[in-house]
Amino acid sequence: MVSSSAPSVYSVQALVLLAEVLAPLLDMVYRSDEKEKAVPLISRLMYYVFPYLKNHSAYNMPSFGAGAQLLSNLSGYAYTKRAWRKEAFELYMDPLFFTMDVSCTPHWRSIIDHLLTHEKTMFKDLMSMQSSSLKLFPSVEQKPMLLKRQAFAMFSGELDQYHLYLPLIQGGCAFCVFRHFFVCVTECFA
């Protein structure tokens, strides 16, 4: 668990070492027909890593960065998705998600890209998500926070990866702009 004191130098070094070595090592150790056997091991490991990823305080940033690097490297292997998919999506929808050091952004781009790539309907579901159904943010902030996550999802993907969803994306943006315009007009002239 994450202690209230500053993170241990050794725990950060251990996370960084795991991030660099674990995914390729598991890929070499388990043959292609045995990959599923690695999932329980990864699940147990991630159980101890996710608390570092949930803590966005300044003193935890080294551990947060190392944990993000580990998750990023593991997410590159499709067979690992069962071990991290649910928790990674919860972290992505967390109101504090964007409260991170800029050095963690490439790792999270990779994680979100792998999450949306491995789950075929996840991007469409994210773009279709209504802010009122989230209940994650205060009501005034829901739509902008959801729009920010949708934009980050597109930013995380490859060039033109989501061009087939352009009508859905445009519809969401148009609704947001129209609603914002209507609120501004109402406030100005009321």
QUIGIWO-V798399 format. One line per field, one symbol per residue. ss: DSSP state (h for helix, s for strand, l for the rest). burial: + if it has 9 or more other ideal C-beta (glycine too) atoms within 8 Angstrom, else -. A space follows every 50 residues. Layout:
ss: ???
burial: ???
This chain:
ss: llllllllhhhhhhhhhhhhhhhhhhhhhllhhhhhhhhhhhhhhhhhhh hhhhlllhhhhhhhhhhhhhhhhhhllhhhhhhhhhhhhhhhhlllllll lhhhhhhhhhhhhhhhhhlllhhhhhhhllhhhllllllllhhhhhhhhh hhhhhhllllllhhhhhhhhhhhhhhhhhhhhhhhhhhhl
burial: ------+---++--++-++--++--+---+----+--++-+++-++--++ +++-+----++-+++++++++++++-+--++-+++-+++-++++--+--+ ---+--++++++++++--+--+++-++-+-+--+--+---+++-++++++ -+++-++----+--+--++--++--+--+-----------
